Every structure is written in structure tokens, then in C-alpha cells.
Amino acid sequence: MRLLRQTIALTLITLVPLHAWSALPEVVIEIRDHLFIPQTVRIPEGKKVRLVFINHDSSPEEIDSFDLNREKVIFGNSKGSIFVGPLPNGRYKFFGELHPNSAVGYVIVSDEEKTDAD
């Protein structure tokens, strides 16, 4: 019985990719009064990152980015995530399609050690 449990455990471990065992870097961006806070975030070059948008407004916002090729509706008083990367160094614009004049933000990708992603 012990050998069977060890075999099952080993099989499960080999089925799960190694990168799934480590936490994905994450950056939180809040939406308040149709503004992104912070407006600019830094993420590491060459890594996949989760951007978590928390909408504190009662109205929805549609996150849109031609640079990142992403689009997502974040309903009022809710949150949602967008996965980006791995990306090369650069500056990538995103905006709120429902409030494009005020809701504007940037993802800065750099090879520097200090980024906003944990």
C-alpha cells in the first residue's frame, strides 16, 4: 500500500509543470474615479505576470491594450486579472475604453531587479 501511494504521488508531481509550483508574479492596479492607481507599473523582462485590476468605482471599465493585445471588462466594485508576458524591454500602454481620457496606464518592462511584481 505504501508503494502504491508513493507511485501515485510521484506520478502527480511529474504531471504538474515545475513553474506551476512557484507563485506567478502579480501587480495590483486599482481603479478609482476612472483613474488607474498606480498609473505606471514595472514588471520583469521575460516573465509572465498577472495584472490584477480592482475596480472601486460603481461603473464598469473595459481594460484595453493594443500594445499588450489584451481586452477585459472589469465590472463595478469587482476585480479581474490579465496575464501578460513574457515580454521584452519596453513601454506598453493600456487604457480604459469607457474613460479613455482619464484611465490611462503603462506597463514598463525592464531587466532591472526592482519591479512592482512580487
VMD Tcl script that builds the backbone (N, CA, C; Angstrom):
set m [mol new atoms 354]
animate dup $m
set s [atomselect $m all]
$s set {name element resname resid chain x y z} {
  {N N MET 1 A 0.823 -1.196 0.000}
  {CA C MET 1 A 0.000 0.000 0.000}
  {C C MET 1 A 0.871 1.265 0.000}
  {N N ARG 2 A 1.941 1.257 0.769}
  {CA C ARG 2 A 2.833 2.419 0.829}
  {C C ARG 2 A 3.464 2.678 -0.537}
  {N N LEU 3 A 3.862 1.630 -1.202}
  {CA C LEU 3 A 4.471 1.763 -2.530}
  {C C LEU 3 A 3.468 2.355 -3.519}
  {N N LEU 4 A 2.215 1.951 -3.414}
  {CA C LEU 4 A 1.182 2.491 -4.298}
  {C C LEU 4 A 1.002 3.996 -4.071}
  {N N ARG 5 A 0.960 4.428 -2.806}
  {CA C ARG 5 A 0.823 5.859 -2.507}
  {C C ARG 5 A 2.021 6.646 -3.022}
  {N N GLN 6 A 3.214 6.109 -2.875}
  {CA C GLN 6 A 4.413 6.787 -3.371}
  {C C GLN 6 A 4.385 6.890 -4.891}
  {N N THR 7 A 3.940 5.852 -5.545}
  {CA C THR 7 A 3.856 5.856 -7.007}
  {C C THR 7 A 2.839 6.893 -7.483}
  {N N ILE 8 A 1.692 6.965 -6.828}
  {CA C ILE 8 A 0.673 7.958 -7.190}
  {C C ILE 8 A 1.203 9.368 -6.962}
  {N N ALA 9 A 1.848 9.604 -5.826}
  {CA C ALA 9 A 2.403 10.931 -5.529}
  {C C ALA 9 A 3.443 11.323 -6.566}
  {N N LEU 10 A 4.329 10.411 -6.920}
  {CA C LEU 10 A 5.362 10.698 -7.912}
  {C C LEU 10 A 4.738 10.983 -9.275}
  {N N THR 11 A 3.717 10.248 -9.631}
  {CA C THR 11 A 3.029 10.468 -10.903}
  {C C THR 11 A 2.395 11.856 -10.939}
  {N N LEU 12 A 1.724 12.260 -9.854}
  {CA C LEU 12 A 1.102 13.575 -9.809}
  {C C LEU 12 A 2.134 14.691 -9.895}
  {N N ILE 13 A 3.252 14.521 -9.219}
  {CA C ILE 13 A 4.305 15.540 -9.247}
  {C C ILE 13 A 4.847 15.722 -10.653}
  {N N THR 14 A 5.013 14.646 -11.390}
  {CA C THR 14 A 5.567 14.755 -12.742}
  {C C THR 14 A 4.558 15.323 -13.729}
  {N N LEU 15 A 3.253 15.235 -13.430}
  {CA C LEU 15 A 2.236 15.785 -14.324}
  {C C LEU 15 A 2.086 17.288 -14.191}
  {N N VAL 16 A 2.450 17.855 -13.058}
  {CA C VAL 16 A 2.321 19.291 -12.827}
  {C C VAL 16 A 3.623 19.971 -13.255}
  {N N PRO 17 A 3.560 20.939 -14.175}
  {CA C PRO 17 A 4.782 21.635 -14.589}
  {C C PRO 17 A 5.457 22.326 -13.405}
  {N N LEU 18 A 6.762 22.387 -13.459}
  {CA C LEU 18 A 7.517 22.985 -12.357}
  {C C LEU 18 A 7.146 24.437 -12.116}
  {N N HIS 19 A 6.862 25.202 -13.172}
  {CA C HIS 19 A 6.537 26.611 -12.970}
  {C C HIS 19 A 5.207 26.795 -12.239}
  {N N ALA 20 A 4.347 25.756 -12.233}
  {CA C ALA 20 A 3.077 25.866 -11.517}
  {C C ALA 20 A 3.273 25.805 -10.011}
  {N N TRP 21 A 4.404 25.272 -9.564}
  {CA C TRP 21 A 4.678 25.184 -8.132}
  {C C TRP 21 A 5.077 26.542 -7.564}
  {N N SER 22 A 5.630 27.385 -8.377}
  {CA C SER 22 A 6.024 28.706 -7.885}
  {C C SER 22 A 4.906 29.703 -8.177}
  {N N ALA 23 A 4.779 30.684 -7.313}
  {CA C ALA 23 A 3.724 31.687 -7.483}
  {C C ALA 23 A 4.050 32.596 -8.667}
  {N N LEU 24 A 3.036 32.918 -9.415}
  {CA C LEU 24 A 3.189 33.828 -10.544}
  {C C LEU 24 A 3.325 35.248 -10.014}
  {N N PRO 25 A 4.295 36.017 -10.503}
  {CA C PRO 25 A 4.401 37.412 -10.055}
  {C C PRO 25 A 3.103 38.159 -10.342}
  {N N GLU 26 A 2.760 39.076 -9.448}
  {CA C GLU 26 A 1.483 39.763 -9.529}
  {C C GLU 26 A 1.658 41.243 -9.219}
  {N N VAL 27 A 0.923 42.072 -9.951}
  {CA C VAL 27 A 0.894 43.517 -9.712}
  {C C VAL 27 A -0.572 43.931 -9.595}
  {N N VAL 28 A -0.886 44.707 -8.553}
  {CA C VAL 28 A -2.256 45.172 -8.335}
  {C C VAL 28 A -2.379 46.612 -8.819}
  {N N ILE 29 A -3.410 46.847 -9.619}
  {CA C ILE 29 A -3.731 48.180 -10.125}
  {C C ILE 29 A -5.176 48.467 -9.726}
  {N N GLU 30 A -5.383 49.559 -9.023}
  {CA C GLU 30 A -6.725 49.927 -8.591}
  {C C GLU 30 A -7.343 50.910 -9.579}
  {N N ILE 31 A -8.658 50.862 -9.679}
  {CA C ILE 31 A -9.410 51.822 -10.486}
  {C C ILE 31 A -10.268 52.626 -9.510}
  {N N ARG 32 A -9.994 53.933 -9.442}
  {CA C ARG 32 A -10.747 54.840 -8.574}
  {C C ARG 32 A -11.028 56.125 -9.356}
  {N N ASP 33 A -12.279 56.534 -9.368}
  {CA C ASP 33 A -12.678 57.747 -10.087}
  {C C ASP 33 A -12.184 57.728 -11.533}
  {N N HIS 34 A -12.255 56.558 -12.149}
  {CA C HIS 34 A -11.870 56.358 -13.558}
  {C C HIS 34 A -10.384 56.634 -13.803}
  {N N LEU 35 A -9.562 56.388 -12.805}
  {CA C LEU 35 A -8.102 56.516 -12.905}
  {C C LEU 35 A -7.452 55.204 -12.489}
  {N N PHE 36 A -6.309 54.891 -13.093}
  {CA C PHE 36 A -5.522 53.728 -12.675}
  {C C PHE 36 A -4.531 54.171 -11.605}
  {N N ILE 37 A -4.474 53.429 -10.514}
  {CA C ILE 37 A -3.558 53.738 -9.419}
  {C C ILE 37 A -2.805 52.462 -9.062}
  {N N PRO 38 A -1.510 52.403 -9.288}
  {CA C PRO 38 A -0.675 53.418 -9.914}
  {C C PRO 38 A -0.890 53.450 -11.427}
  {N N GLN 39 A -0.496 54.554 -12.005}
  {CA C GLN 39 A -0.663 54.721 -13.443}
  {C C GLN 39 A 0.404 53.946 -14.217}
  {N N THR 40 A 1.568 53.801 -13.630}
  {CA C THR 40 A 2.673 53.082 -14.265}
  {C C THR 40 A 3.157 51.981 -13.340}
  {N N VAL 41 A 3.311 50.774 -13.887}
  {CA C VAL 41 A 3.841 49.650 -13.113}
  {C C VAL 41 A 5.043 49.068 -13.841}
  {N N ARG 42 A 5.959 48.520 -13.064}
  {CA C ARG 42 A 7.160 47.906 -13.626}
  {C C ARG 42 A 7.098 46.398 -13.412}
  {N N ILE 43 A 7.381 45.652 -14.499}
  {CA C ILE 43 A 7.427 44.194 -14.397}
  {C C ILE 43 A 8.744 43.698 -14.986}
  {N N PRO 44 A 9.161 42.492 -14.593}
  {CA C PRO 44 A 10.448 41.976 -15.086}
  {C C PRO 44 A 10.376 41.500 -16.530}
  {N N GLU 45 A 11.466 41.686 -17.211}
  {CA C GLU 45 A 11.597 41.220 -18.590}
  {C C GLU 45 A 11.584 39.686 -18.615}
  {N N GLY 46 A 10.902 39.131 -19.614}
  {CA C GLY 46 A 10.960 37.699 -19.843}
  {C C GLY 46 A 10.176 36.838 -18.868}
  {N N LYS 47 A 9.263 37.433 -18.092}
  {CA C LYS 47 A 8.465 36.649 -17.147}
  {C C LYS 47 A 6.980 36.920 -17.356}
  {N N LYS 48 A 6.188 35.883 -17.170}
  {CA C LYS 48 A 4.739 36.040 -17.215}
  {C C LYS 48 A 4.301 36.678 -15.906}
  {N N VAL 49 A 3.380 37.653 -15.986}
  {CA C VAL 49 A 2.929 38.393 -14.809}
  {C C VAL 49 A 1.404 38.513 -14.856}
  {N N ARG 50 A 0.802 38.451 -13.683}
  {CA C ARG 50 A -0.637 38.664 -13.551}
  {C C ARG 50 A -0.871 40.111 -13.128}
  {N N LEU 51 A -1.618 40.863 -13.934}
  {CA C LEU 51 A -2.042 42.209 -13.562}
  {C C LEU 51 A -3.444 42.089 -12.983}
  {N N VAL 52 A -3.605 42.435 -11.715}
  {CA C VAL 52 A -4.897 42.350 -11.039}
  {C C VAL 52 A -5.485 43.753 -10.969}
  {N N PHE 53 A -6.643 43.938 -11.570}
  {CA C PHE 53 A -7.340 45.225 -11.555}
  {C C PHE 53 A -8.480 45.143 -10.545}
  {N N ILE 54 A -8.475 46.064 -9.583}
  {CA C ILE 54 A -9.545 46.152 -8.592}
  {C C ILE 54 A -10.316 47.428 -8.868}
  {N N ASN 55 A -11.572 47.280 -9.280}
  {CA C ASN 55 A -12.400 48.427 -9.642}
  {C C ASN 55 A -13.218 48.859 -8.427}
  {N N HIS 56 A -12.865 49.990 -7.846}
  {CA C HIS 56 A -13.593 50.537 -6.700}
  {C C HIS 56 A -14.760 51.416 -7.136}
  {N N ASP 57 A -14.857 51.709 -8.428}
  {CA C ASP 57 A -15.959 52.514 -8.940}
  {C C ASP 57 A -17.211 51.641 -9.073}
  {N N SER 58 A -18.364 52.271 -9.075}
  {CA C SER 58 A -19.613 51.519 -9.238}
  {C C SER 58 A -19.878 51.157 -10.697}
  {N N SER 59 A -19.219 51.849 -11.608}
  {CA C SER 59 A -19.406 51.587 -13.036}
  {C C SER 59 A -18.300 50.669 -13.561}
  {N N PRO 60 A -18.583 49.913 -14.616}
  {CA C PRO 60 A -17.556 49.030 -15.179}
  {C C PRO 60 A -16.487 49.815 -15.932}
  {N N GLU 61 A -15.372 49.158 -16.171}
  {CA C GLU 61 A -14.315 49.702 -17.024}
  {C C GLU 61 A -13.813 48.570 -17.906}
  {N N GLU 62 A -13.572 48.889 -19.165}
  {CA C GLU 62 A -13.017 47.900 -20.082}
  {C C GLU 62 A -11.543 48.215 -20.279}
  {N N ILE 63 A -10.690 47.338 -19.778}
  {CA C ILE 63 A -9.249 47.494 -19.942}
  {C C ILE 63 A -8.928 47.076 -21.366}
  {N N ASP 64 A -8.197 47.924 -22.064}
  {CA C ASP 64 A -7.867 47.661 -23.461}
  {C C ASP 64 A -6.409 48.019 -23.688}
  {N N SER 65 A -5.721 47.201 -24.468}
  {CA C SER 65 A -4.333 47.500 -24.815}
  {C C SER 65 A -4.001 46.897 -26.173}
  {N N PHE 66 A -3.698 47.779 -27.105}
  {CA C PHE 66 A -3.231 47.309 -28.406}
  {C C PHE 66 A -1.806 46.791 -28.288}
  {N N ASP 67 A -1.004 47.437 -27.426}
  {CA C ASP 67 A 0.392 47.033 -27.231}
  {C C ASP 67 A 0.504 45.639 -26.638}
  {N N LEU 68 A -0.372 45.332 -25.676}
  {CA C LEU 68 A -0.326 44.039 -24.993}
  {C C LEU 68 A -1.269 43.009 -25.614}
  {N N ASN 69 A -2.090 43.466 -26.570}
  {CA C ASN 69 A -3.065 42.603 -27.226}
  {C C ASN 69 A -4.010 41.963 -26.199}
  {N N ARG 70 A -4.545 42.811 -25.316}
  {CA C ARG 70 A -5.442 42.352 -24.254}
  {C C ARG 70 A -6.667 43.262 -24.169}
  {N N GLU 71 A -7.771 42.656 -23.709}
  {CA C GLU 71 A -9.014 43.386 -23.525}
  {C C GLU 71 A -9.819 42.638 -22.466}
  {N N LYS 72 A -10.325 43.376 -21.474}
  {CA C LYS 72 A -11.087 42.723 -20.406}
  {C C LYS 72 A -11.987 43.733 -19.720}
  {N N VAL 73 A -13.229 43.333 -19.482}
  {CA C VAL 73 A -14.173 44.166 -18.740}
  {C C VAL 73 A -14.034 43.845 -17.257}
  {N N ILE 74 A -13.890 44.907 -16.461}
  {CA C ILE 74 A -13.869 44.775 -15.007}
  {C C ILE 74 A -15.137 45.472 -14.514}
  {N N PHE 75 A -16.075 44.713 -14.013}
  {CA C PHE 75 A -17.343 45.278 -13.569}
  {C C PHE 75 A -17.142 46.150 -12.336}
  {N N GLY 76 A -18.122 47.001 -12.064}
  {CA C GLY 76 A -18.044 47.884 -10.911}
  {C C GLY 76 A -17.937 47.103 -9.610}
  {N N ASN 77 A -17.118 47.620 -8.687}
  {CA C ASN 77 A -16.915 47.001 -7.375}
  {C C ASN 77 A -16.527 45.532 -7.474}
  {N N SER 78 A -15.615 45.236 -8.399}
  {CA C SER 78 A -15.136 43.862 -8.564}
  {C C SER 78 A -13.690 43.889 -9.022}
  {N N LYS 79 A -13.135 42.723 -9.249}
  {CA C LYS 79 A -11.754 42.655 -9.727}
  {C C LYS 79 A -11.634 41.608 -10.811}
  {N N GLY 80 A -10.566 41.746 -11.578}
  {CA C GLY 80 A -10.278 40.811 -12.650}
  {C C GLY 80 A -8.798 40.833 -12.959}
  {N N SER 81 A -8.341 39.808 -13.664}
  {CA C SER 81 A -6.908 39.678 -13.961}
  {C C SER 81 A -6.652 39.595 -15.448}
  {N N ILE 82 A -5.497 40.105 -15.821}
  {CA C ILE 82 A -4.984 39.983 -17.178}
  {C C ILE 82 A -3.582 39.424 -17.056}
  {N N PHE 83 A -3.270 38.405 -17.830}
  {CA C PHE 83 A -1.930 37.833 -17.831}
  {C C PHE 83 A -1.158 38.415 -19.004}
  {N N VAL 84 A 0.050 38.869 -18.738}
  {CA C VAL 84 A 0.907 39.419 -19.789}
  {C C VAL 84 A 2.275 38.754 -19.715}
  {N N GLY 85 A 2.951 38.742 -20.853}
  {CA C GLY 85 A 4.310 38.250 -20.893}
  {C C GLY 85 A 4.389 36.776 -21.225}
  {N N PRO 86 A 5.640 36.369 -21.300}
  {CA C PRO 86 A 6.878 37.133 -21.119}
  {C C PRO 86 A 7.060 38.167 -22.225}
  {N N LEU 87 A 7.542 39.339 -21.821}
  {CA C LEU 87 A 7.692 40.472 -22.732}
  {C C LEU 87 A 9.131 40.977 -22.750}
  {N N PRO 88 A 9.557 41.532 -23.895}
  {CA C PRO 88 A 10.868 42.185 -23.940}
  {C C PRO 88 A 10.791 43.581 -23.318}
  {N N ASN 89 A 11.965 44.156 -23.046}
  {CA C ASN 89 A 12.025 45.522 -22.520}
  {C C ASN 89 A 11.158 46.443 -23.366}
  {N N GLY 90 A 10.486 47.380 -22.698}
  {CA C GLY 90 A 9.681 48.331 -23.436}
  {C C GLY 90 A 8.609 48.964 -22.580}
  {N N ARG 91 A 7.838 49.815 -23.226}
  {CA C ARG 91 A 6.741 50.529 -22.573}
  {C C ARG 91 A 5.458 50.146 -23.302}
  {N N TYR 92 A 4.484 49.649 -22.563}
  {CA C TYR 92 A 3.244 49.135 -23.129}
  {C C TYR 92 A 2.060 49.899 -22.531}
  {N N LYS 93 A 1.277 50.522 -23.390}
  {CA C LYS 93 A 0.151 51.348 -22.942}
  {C C LYS 93 A -1.106 50.492 -22.783}
  {N N PHE 94 A -1.892 50.805 -21.745}
  {CA C PHE 94 A -3.238 50.269 -21.608}
  {C C PHE 94 A -4.159 51.422 -21.222}
  {N N PHE 95 A -5.445 51.269 -21.476}
  {CA C PHE 95 A -6.376 52.359 -21.177}
  {C C PHE 95 A -7.753 51.788 -20.886}
  {N N GLY 96 A -8.590 52.610 -20.266}
  {CA C GLY 96 A -9.977 52.248 -20.035}
  {C C GLY 96 A -10.798 52.702 -21.223}
  {N N GLU 97 A -11.346 51.777 -21.938}
  {CA C GLU 97 A -12.082 52.127 -23.152}
  {C C GLU 97 A -13.308 52.979 -22.852}
  {N N LEU 98 A -13.889 52.828 -21.666}
  {CA C LEU 98 A -15.073 53.611 -21.316}
  {C C LEU 98 A -14.718 55.004 -20.804}
  {N N HIS 99 A -13.472 55.206 -20.414}
  {CA C HIS 99 A -12.985 56.518 -19.930}
  {C C HIS 99 A -11.563 56.745 -20.461}
  {N N PRO 100 A -11.398 56.827 -21.784}
  {CA C PRO 100 A -10.054 56.876 -22.367}
  {C C PRO 100 A -9.263 58.146 -22.071}
  {N N ASN 101 A -9.936 59.216 -21.681}
  {CA C ASN 101 A -9.210 60.454 -21.384}
  {C C ASN 101 A -8.613 60.468 -19.983}
  {N N SER 102 A -9.188 59.702 -19.068}
  {CA C SER 102 A -8.676 59.702 -17.695}
  {C C SER 102 A -8.006 58.385 -17.320}
  {N N ALA 103 A -8.537 57.272 -17.771}
  {CA C ALA 103 A -7.992 55.966 -17.397}
  {C C ALA 103 A -6.920 55.543 -18.396}
  {N N VAL 104 A -5.688 55.942 -18.108}
  {CA C VAL 104 A -4.549 55.626 -18.968}
  {C C VAL 104 A -3.425 55.099 -18.090}
  {N N GLY 105 A -2.796 54.009 -18.509}
  {CA C GLY 105 A -1.696 53.454 -17.732}
  {C C GLY 105 A -0.635 52.843 -18.627}
  {N N TYR 106 A 0.488 52.488 -17.988}
  {CA C TYR 106 A 1.624 51.924 -18.718}
  {C C TYR 106 A 2.246 50.784 -17.933}
  {N N VAL 107 A 2.645 49.759 -18.660}
  {CA C VAL 107 A 3.457 48.678 -18.110}
  {C C VAL 107 A 4.858 48.899 -18.647}
  {N N ILE 108 A 5.810 49.067 -17.740}
  {CA C ILE 108 A 7.213 49.205 -18.123}
  {C C ILE 108 A 7.896 47.867 -17.853}
  {N N VAL 109 A 8.463 47.296 -18.890}
  {CA C VAL 109 A 9.178 46.021 -18.759}
  {C C VAL 109 A 10.657 46.329 -18.792}
  {N N SER 110 A 11.359 45.869 -17.764}
  {CA C SER 110 A 12.800 46.120 -17.719}
  {C C SER 110 A 13.523 44.932 -17.124}
  {N N ASP 111 A 14.832 44.906 -17.332}
  {CA C ASP 111 A 15.646 43.844 -16.778}
  {C C ASP 111 A 16.201 44.199 -15.393}
  {N N GLU 112 A 15.738 45.324 -14.847}
  {CA C GLU 112 A 16.169 45.722 -13.516}
  {C C GLU 112 A 15.622 44.759 -12.482}
  {N N GLU 113 A 16.352 44.591 -11.381}
  {CA C GLU 113 A 15.910 43.665 -10.347}
  {C C GLU 113 A 14.667 44.176 -9.625}
  {N N LYS 114 A 14.565 45.482 -9.432}
  {CA C LYS 114 A 13.433 46.025 -8.669}
  {C C LYS 114 A 12.279 46.326 -9.613}
  {N N THR 115 A 11.159 45.607 -9.401}
  {CA C THR 115 A 9.930 45.830 -10.162}
  {C C THR 115 A 8.768 45.846 -9.183}
  {N N ASP 116 A 7.572 46.111 -9.682}
  {CA C ASP 116 A 6.374 46.098 -8.839}
  {C C ASP 116 A 5.815 44.698 -8.663}
  {N N ALA 117 A 6.267 43.762 -9.479}
  {CA C ALA 117 A 5.783 42.372 -9.376}
  {C C ALA 117 A 6.467 41.710 -8.190}
  {N N ASP 118 A 5.655 41.020 -7.369}
  {CA C ASP 118 A 6.284 40.340 -6.221}
  {C C ASP 118 A 6.761 38.971 -6.581}
}
mol reanalyze $m
mol bondsrecalc $m
mol representation Tube
mol addrep $m
